[in-house]
Amino acid sequence: MSDVSTGTGTGKVVVNRAMSLDGFIAGPGHAMDWIAEYLTADVFPEVMAATGAMLVGRGTYEVAKGMAEQDTTYDGGAQFVLTHEPPDEPDPTVTFLTCGVEEAVATARSAAGGKNLEILGADVAAQCLQLGLVDEILVYVLPVLLGDGVRFSPPSLDKIELEPFSNTQSGAVTMLRFRVRKQARPSSSQ
């Protein structure tokens, strides 16, 4: 099964999440070091191979930057960070975007070169889902209970209909995949 859409030559927009069994994508204090204990780039290499670019929230970028000493190598292609305020010191491995979410998705998707655009970060993913920009959600369920932290989705996110289409086990990690059922966007005219 290919992770890249066929026919249009344009990859999908995929929210990619590692999650504890109790529904947290980050632990207390936004800790994400527990993920590296279970999930490495070689667990599901087909996901990385299908990814051409990543759109990341600023918080997720900062946490990942702080984890640089850990061996968390993941080559998801060009990396874009959506932020209200770029850092003072530039990062040559990242393009910082200060535009709206729809423009950021279009920019990163273009850079993906026909492969998938991976969305990382709770807030950015919720905004993309709310705007109907997401094609799929990929969740790595990890065998750990965190008890507290950053939930999979914020309480402000409206109901999103999903269609499960795949689940795969690799060692201790279970990967669940869902298509986002596209719904008509509300009309701005009355």
Rosetta blueprint (number, residue, H / E / L):
1 M L
2 S L
3 D L
4 V L
5 S L
6 T L
7 G L
8 T L
9 G L
10 T L
11 G L
12 K L
13 V E
14 V E
15 V E
16 N E
17 R E
18 A E
19 M E
20 S E
21 L L
22 D L
23 G L
24 F E
25 I E
26 A E
27 G L
28 P H
29 G H
30 H H
31 A L
32 M L
33 D H
34 W H
35 I H
36 A H
37 E L
38 Y L
39 L L
40 T L
41 A L
42 D L
43 V L
44 F L
45 P H
46 E H
47 V H
48 M H
49 A H
50 A H
51 T E
52 G E
53 A E
54 M E
55 L E
56 V E
57 G E
58 R H
59 G H
60 T H
61 Y H
62 E H
63 V H
64 A H
65 K H
66 G H
67 M L
68 A L
69 E L
70 Q L
71 D L
72 T L
73 T L
74 Y L
75 D L
76 G L
77 G L
78 A E
79 Q E
80 F E
81 V E
82 L E
83 T L
84 H L
85 E L
86 P L
87 P L
88 D L
89 E L
90 P L
91 D L
92 P L
93 T L
94 V E
95 T E
96 F E
97 L E
98 T L
99 C L
100 G L
101 V H
102 E H
103 E H
104 A H
105 V H
106 A H
107 T H
108 A H
109 R H
110 S H
111 A H
112 A L
113 G L
114 G L
115 K L
116 N E
117 L E
118 E E
119 I E
120 L E
121 G L
122 A H
123 D H
124 V H
125 A H
126 A H
127 Q H
128 C H
129 L H
130 Q H
131 L L
132 G L
133 L L
134 V L
135 D L
136 E E
137 I E
138 L E
139 V E
140 Y E
141 V E
142 L E
143 P L
144 V L
145 L L
146 L L
147 G L
148 D L
149 G L
150 V E
151 R E
152 F L
153 S L
154 P L
155 P L
156 S L
157 L L
158 D L
159 K L
160 I L
161 E L
162 L E
163 E E
164 P E
165 F E
166 S E
167 N E
168 T E
169 Q E
170 S E
171 G L
172 A L
173 V E
174 T E
175 M E
176 L E
177 R E
178 F E
179 R E
180 V E
181 R L
182 K L
183 Q L
184 A L
185 R L
186 P L
187 S L
188 S L
189 S L
190 Q L
